[in-house]
Amino acid sequence: MSGVSLEFGKDLGIVHEAVVTGRKVGADRKFWSILAHDEEKFKQVVKLINNMSIFEIMVDYSRSLAEMIKAGNYDWVNDDITADRFSVKGEGRQELIITLFHFNKTMSSDKVKSEMEKQGFRPAKVEELLALGEKYPDLQKEFPITALGSVWQNPHGNHSVPSLYWPGVKRALALGWLEGGWSAGWRFAALCK
């Protein structure tokens, strides 16, 4: 690996994570060879990987929103998360990869979406968030997760997005306020365009 110096134990774990991530998204040997000889590109990939995690999911579009919610086995669900307010569009079953962006600082929704766009991603929709919550039920106990791709405007004019969080005792499917800032702990579900 000429050109790239690794801090043993720290960067090696990141490289391992990069290889695992790369395999899931189809990166080949040529991609890794390029990284091995280009320290700047390597650092960019490390930074990108540090800011996100990926998860394989299956979205079953034959199910209604209510069925998707039920399959997630949430302890509490916001009553405003209904099919009238959050439509699900698609057919069949689709295997997808959800990427969780984490910026480790307070961010506005617009800034989060802009950063996703720069990296070739789009915000996840409610059905993708629900598939994530169903397959990885303990994930929201680690950090709150939101999907900025499905937005509902309430009668007062506020915009809300579906979110998974854990207030310490129950797995919750809640609504987050789109216009407010998101604190450093939030993760933002996204999919490659």
N, C-alpha and C positions, 0 to 999 in steps of 0.2 A: 504494500500500500504506500507507494511513494507519494509524498506531498501531504499526507494526512497523518497527524500525530494524535494518538488516542490517549486519553487519561484513563489508565486501566481501572476497571470497576465502575467508572462513571460513564464514559462514552461507550464502552463496550456493551453495556446494557442498552444504550440508545441504539447502537448499531443492530443489536439483536432485534429490538423492537422494529427498527426500520425494515429489516429483512422480512420479518413476519408480516408487517403491514404491506410491504411491497408484493409479497406473494398473494395476499388476498386481493389486491387490486391489479394483479397481472404484470408487475414489473419483471423484466427478464434479466439475464446475466449481463447483457450489454449495459443496461441502466446502472447496475451496481458497479460495473467496471469503470464507467464514467465517473461515478461518485468517488471511487477509490483513488482516482488520479486528479481530482479537482477539489481542493480543500474548501473553496468558497461555496460550491454547490453542495458539498457535504454538510457544511455548517447550516445552509438554508434548509436542507432536509431535516437535520437534527432539530432546528428551531420549529419547523412545521410539525414534526412528530411530537415534540414537547407540548405543543398547543392543542393536540387533538388525540382522540382515540377512535378506533373503528369497531363496529359490531355488525355481524351478519344478521339479517332479519328476513322474515317471510310475511308479505302482506297478502291477505286473502280477501280479495275484493268481492267474493260471493257473500261475505258477511256484512250485515248492516253495522252502522256505527254503534248501536246499542250492543250488538253481539261482540264487537271488538272490545268494547269497554268491559263487558262481562268476562270475556276471556282473560283480561288483565287482572282480574280478582283484586280490584282496589278496595281499600277499606272505606274510602270516602271519595265521592265524585261530585263535582260542582253541578248543580241542577241546570245550569245554563249550557252545558255541553250536550247539545242535542243535534240530531240530523238536520233540523231546520236551520240551525246556525252554523254548523260545520259539515259541509257536504263532502262525501267521499266519491271520487271518480276513478274508475279503473275496472279492469276485467281480469278474471282468473286469479292465479296466484303468482306473485312476483318475488323472486329472491333479490334483495337489495342490500347495499352496504350503507349503514348510517355512520357518519363521522361526527364526533362530538368536538366542537371547537371550544377551547377554553382560553380566555385572554388574561385571566388572573388580575383583572382590574375592572373598575366600573365602566360600563359601555352603554351607549344608547342602542336601541334596536336598529336604527339606520346605519350606525357605524358597524355593528355586527354584520348586517347584511352586505354592506360595502366590502368588508374584509373577506367574507365568503365568496362574493362575486369575483374579487381579485384572484382568488385561488381556484376558480372554476367550479364553485359549489353553489347550490341553491338551498334555501331554508327548507327543512322538513315540514310535511303537512301532518294533520292530526292522525291520519291512518298509519303513517310511518312511525310517529311517536308512540301510538298505541301498540304497534307490533314490537317496538323496542321494549316497552314496559311489560308486555306479555312474556317475551323470551328471557328478559333479564330483570326479573322482579326486584332484586336487591340493589340494582344499580342506583335507583333514586334515593337509597339510603345513604349513599356516599356523597351525592351532590344533587342539587336540583337541575332539571333539564327542561328546556322549552323548545317549542316548534314555532318559529316565526312565519312559517308558510301558510298557516290557517288563521285567519283573523276574523273576529266577530265584533261588530259595533253595537253596543248596547243602546237602549233608548235615551240615555243621557249623553251619547256621543263619544263615549270612551271606547277604545279598541282593546280587545283582549285576545290572548293566544293560549292554547292548551299547554299545560305544564305538569311535569311529574315532580313531586317532592315528598319529603318525609319529615313531618313536624315532630318527630321523636317517638311517636306511638302508632301512627297509621300511615300506610301508603296512600297518598292522595293524588287524584287527578283533578287539577285545579285550573284556574284561569289566572294568567299573569297580565299585568297592565303593559300594553305595548309602548305607550308614550313615556313611561317611567324609565329610569336607568336600571340596568341589571348589575347587581353587585358582583364582586370578584369571584365568588364561588360558583356562579351559574355556568352550565354547559349549554351549548346551542346545537341542536340536532340539524344535520345537513346531509345532502346527497350530491354526489358528483353530477354535473350537468351532462 
